[in-house]
Amino acid sequence: KKGFIPETRRCDLSGESVLSRPFLYFPCGHVFLSEALTDHIIQHARCRPQTLLNGPYAEVTRREAKVRHSLEEMTKEAEQKGSASLALVNITRKEWTKIASNECPLCGSMMIATCHE
């Protein structure tokens, strides 16, 4: 989908101007600074990593065995301890950004999963 981004447009997560740095524009109209979106996905993964193994995010995790394995380990830890540590996770910032770019976190499956808890 194509869209027009006005120069006053702000990131829907951080509130910062999106024209100053790399950003992602989703078909729903939400716009995020790449850095803010990646941080959001990482935070979400600490509490609910299992949601990144299903739905639109599964496209990346199916192709990337290392990423899938790390998320599966995070899921086990989150189930046992209530949240997962990123200390031993072997996922690069670039891979987190790739995961984050698959779906809008504010109106996609991640938000739906959060609402059902």
N, C-alpha and C positions, 0 to 999 in steps of 0.2 A: 504494500500500500504506500502511496506517496502522500506526503503531507507538507504543509507549510509550517515552519517553526518561526514564530515572530521573535525579534531580537530581545524581547522582554520575557521570553519563556523561561520558566524556572523548573528545576528538577523536582519531580513529584515526591522524592524522598528527602532530599537535603535542602531544598528551597534555593539552591544556588543557580546562577545563570547557566544554561546548558550550552550556550554558544562559546563559552570560554575554554571548554575542554571536550574530549571525546564523549559522546552521548549515544543512547539507544532510543529509538522511536518505535513504539509498538503500534500495531494496527488499531488497537482500541483508543489510541490517542495519548496514552501516557508516555511521558518522556523522562528518562533518567540519565544522570551522569553515569558513565561506565563505572567509575570508582565507587559511587554511592550504591549502585545496584549490586555490584560484586560484594561489597561489605554487607549489604542486606541479606544476600543469599548465604553468605558464610555464617552470619548470625543465626539465620533460620536453620541452617544445617546442624548447628550445635544442639538445638532442641528437637528438631524433627527431620533428621536426615533421611528417614524412610520416604518422605514425600518427594525427594529428588530421585528416587529409584523407579518411580512410576510416572504415568502421564507423559506430557511433552518433554519433561526432563530426561526420561528414559532413553530418548534418542541418542543423547550424548553418552549416557552411562552404559548403554549396550555396546557402543563402538569402542569405548575406552575401558578396557578391562581393569586397568589400574585404578581409575576413578571409581568404577563400580565397587571394586573390592574395598577401597577406602571408605566409601559411603556405607557399605554393609557392616564394616567394623564400627563405624560411628553409630549405626543403628543399634548394634548390640550394646555398646557402651551407654547410649542414651536410655535404652530400656532398663539397664541395670542401675544406672546412677542418676537418671533424670536429665542429664545433658552430656554431650560428648566433648572431649578435648580435641583441639586441632593439633596438638603437639606432635603426634605420631602420624598424622595424616599426610599422605604423599600426593597431594593435589596442589599444583602450581596456581598462582594467581591468574595466569592466562586460562587455565582449565576452569577455574571458578567462574571467570567472566564468560567463557563459552557456555557453561551450564546456565548462567543467569540470563543469557540472551535468548533462550528458547521460549520463554513465556513471560508475560507481564505478571509480576508478583502481586499486583493490587487487584486484578480481576480474573486471574487464572486459577488453576488447580491448587496452588499453594494457599491462596486466600480461602478457597472453599474448604480445604483440609483444616485450616486454622479455625474457621467458623464452626466446624463440626466437633470440635473438642470441648 
